[in-house]
Amino acid sequence: MKKIIFYIAIAVAIILLVNIIEILVTDLDRLTNYGYGYLAGKFLLFVVFIAIALVTRKPKKASNK
């Protein structure tokens, strides 16, 4: 179940990142106050999904030398 949540969080984070970059590249000069709020909301969602992915990732195993 952890693996499924990890991959879903990564997929949603990538989609949000593409959307954020698209807004910054094409529409930054036309944003209103509501547009900046929309962009900030997208960025916060991106951070939340990255945090979920970091929490659900597989921990590294310590190597025995």
Secondary structure, DSSP 8 states (H G I E B T S, - for coil): -HHHHHHHHHHHHHHHHHHHHHHHHHSGGG--HHHHHHHHHHHHHHHHHHHHHHHHS--------
